[in-house]
């Protein structure tokens, strides 16, 4: 099998699997408990917290563990319920749909812009936030479910970014990016599914999405997923040790660009939806459209050949509507419906590219011949 759907999820690393098996045997206790097994489990949780903080330039107490990026995104958007919320049209559904629910008219304003898009890999221009600019409206007040005030502030705007696709692919400094909030997910770097994290800059507004416990300093209730968090930590440790962003931006980028060139050169009617010029996109994602060839059909034909790709975001699988990302980018439903996302990982090879190009031209030709689109 040739796996080129790493933007959806990276196969679990051997180091992660081993660390989680050990955690199941040694760190099985509730990490919130006061006894020794509980302390040992909590030590592992805190180790992972420190690793992520180190990787993104944050303080450990600015990291909150969640079940994944969707929960993290919803937590931030929900914090600004009733406020002005601006998102790019290219955001993940967990941002776009949450903003529809929580968006209001009062200040302060939340900007939520992903640094790199999950379907095309392209970088977005981030809004510039003046953290010293305050509004003249009444104090911004967040209340808990019992009506108690949690946070008051008069800043005009805050900035959140979904960095789920970026982690491990490039160096991150939340301070240089000017972020107040940032979202991460373990399975995008070879960690387990079901574990994520949220960066919350100290002192900014925050309201828990999940209440009912003292975990995470009352910022996220629920028993710690210690085994999952240990797995996240093992993946982070490998990213830090091997500086994976270096390999992504050298070897992986070369593979991505090679496939892009061969597709354009060898397949009539193909066009790139990803700008592969330097500094325009992540090094591992390539989104391509094939005129008169429906994307899901291309995916299924490739799957039959043992080549795993996607038609866009895995979270949108089964949705017959064209990709909202490509519709926002091109406005062309045919382009959006005929798209395929190839996403490389650290284990991808030039042979993967060769195997794709052995079968892809024939698949596209066959589909174009039976298409009703001229």
CORJO-V595998 format. One record per run of one state. SS is the DSSP state (~ for helix, > for strand, _ for the rest). FROM is the first residue (numbers start at 1). TO is the last residue. If there is no record, write none. Layout:
SS&FROM&TO + SS&FROM&TO
This chain:
_&1&1 + >&2&3 + _&4&4 + >&5&5 + _&6&13 + ~&14&26 + _&27&35 + ~&36&56 + _&57&59 + ~&60&62 + >&63&66 + _&67&68 + ~&69&79 + _&80&82 + >&83&87 + _&88&92 + ~&93&102 + _&103&105 + >&106&112 + _&113&115 + >&116&116 + _&117&121 + >&122&123 + _&124&133 + >&134&134 + _&135&139 + >&140&143 + _&144&148 + >&149&153 + _&154&154 + >&155&155 + _&156&156 + >&157&162 + _&163&166 + >&167&167 + _&168&169 + >&170&170 + _&171&180 + >&181&185 + ~&186&189 + _&190&195 + >&196&200 + _&201&214 + ~&215&218 + _&219&225 + ~&226&242 + _&243&243 + ~&244&266 + _&267&269 + >&270&272 + _&273&280 + >&281&281 + _&282&284 + >&285&290 + _&291&294 + ~&295&304 + _&305&306 + >&307&308 + _&309&309 + >&310&310 + _&311&313 + ~&314&316 + _&317&323 + ~&324&330 + _&331&332 + ~&333&337 + _&338&338 + >&339&343 + _&344&349 + ~&350&370 + _&371&374
